[in-house]
């Protein structure tokens, strides 16, 4: 949790997950706070509707890296909840941290679902850990259904996640991405 995240969590015990299911539920509470600008994750601060800020990202990171979950891979439900938060936020005030956290969590889930080794969440999802240091660099060993799920979740997004887009393009090629995103991925030197 960042230094700017709320310090008092007395009524927020439900946001200290003990399983992947409770983490996904806690992330839904963060999503609701992003949508409405109200709720337990926005208490004590000004939060505008549909804005994702650094405190929201700190909540997500805190939930995903709870001690009880550290040695378990990010679940599909948790990754889906992060995609929902991404879709709910029409404005970002987080300096790109959520984009990185989403990509790290999706890579963690996808690699683990494919039977590949992944580091503990505290390492894999840390802001200072580069995704390239542990995520798969090619599609060998990554399950096709997991890659298709990621590509499907990325199609039609109004805000393209540059880190996630680059990871998918590296793993399965640019053919799975919408054609409209292709120009932004390739520098044709014009």
Steps between C-alpha positions, in 0.01 A plus 500: 500500500634839412564772750200690364255212553260521792654412833180410685332185387283419800182454296693364203589160639320347203773644281764281666448187291565147615437334162489584131120517523504755780768696314278516191213622721723765658610614154130537410470742793788703355325493160178627656695783666654593166157502335313699764777694672358371828548205730754358743800538269430869441419595860684800636606641166355676198431247226319577178281251321672291230848621600769247587766656722814389681306409815272269299806329356649471849181324611524260206866425572429454871218256427695303241811470718330409827719264703246217475523508120871554446581146390189448285475605136269783404163342423284556193238666725756748633626577149141547381437739790804704395371515142169628641681773694687589182172529309332701778767772507456762232770723644839403645697681768737220596811565286449170313532275805165327446593415143817332626318321784235368261763369258699339783190334646380372162847366416518332843161337447569397141841349576376315808188372319737359239701315763801731474685607814416844636659696783304584816250783456708731720774480236301469178255782577748742657527836327878467488492156334519509122254262343771389257703361790260211561213484245516263202680654203350267239192283457683174567326337795222759524155347457312616193174547689674733748644709218164511324338620822750786530462596134119489531509726808717750311286523187285809474656679797479876478822528701774272377736365765844542342672246729234233457477565126876459462496179704224344289665612177824340613334176607260439214573762240310807395234296321292468818478874552247728335636650181434851631768446767766381257631845394568598859705184555722528196726793423518498123750783493290754315 
